[in-house]
Structures are given as C-alpha cells and as structure tokens.
Amino acid sequence: MKDQTGSRQTTQGPKSQTTPRGQFLNKKQLAALLGLSIFTIDSWVSQRREIPFVKMGKRVKFATEDVMEWIEKNKQYPIP
C-alpha cells in the first residue's frame, strides 16, 4: 500500500501462532521444518505413510494445516 507521498508503507502486525489455511509446503520446505532429509520425505510419499500429502500434477505438496495436525498427533510426552 502507498501513502500520500507515494512511498510504500510496510505494516508488520503481531506474529500469529496459527498457520494460514490453504498454504502448502514443498518437500524441501517440509524436510527443513521437520529436520529430516528430502530422501526420508520421498520415502514416506512413495510408501504413502506418515504424513498426508497432495499431488498437484507431478508435484507433491503438504498442506501446512495437515503438517501441524500431524505434528500434534505424533507428540510423545514423558511418563511422570
């Protein structure tokens, strides 16, 4: 957005803890997020196991919302 002088305004609101709906990660981004190799992500996709994914033509994408749900579902807590 531009102000009256024609300069670009940048607004930075508070960072949200929620992830936006409808955003997707590619294999490289997912591997970086989870601290895994792309090879591991490829293995999971080819075996159709672990994490949900979406095929978009030849590309494989991971819905951010699904990834966060998968992480929550797979959390392990210590035994008191």
Buried (B, 14 or more C-beta within 10 A) or exposed (E): EEEEEEEEEEEEEEEEEEEEEEEBBEBEBBBEBBEBEEEBBEEBBEEEEEBEBEEEEEEBBBBBBBBEBBEEEEEEEEEE
